[in-house]
């Protein structure tokens, strides 16, 4: 995937510029309710039918409670940065 990403970045840069990339993986543990509150801020849920969204999150909360009995979920993230330079 990296060569395709390099080609995509390279295609949109003005002549004479190159770029460097860095990726940092990190994770955090948060309460199930905080995880669901974060998910609820995503646009698909904000514009969705309120009843369907509530039902989805009720089911999600039940599934997460069964999978994470301590009440905390680990969220994994990958931060990607591309910086152009001469």
Order of alpha helices (4+ residues) and beta strands (2+ residues): alpha-beta-alpha-alpha-alpha-beta
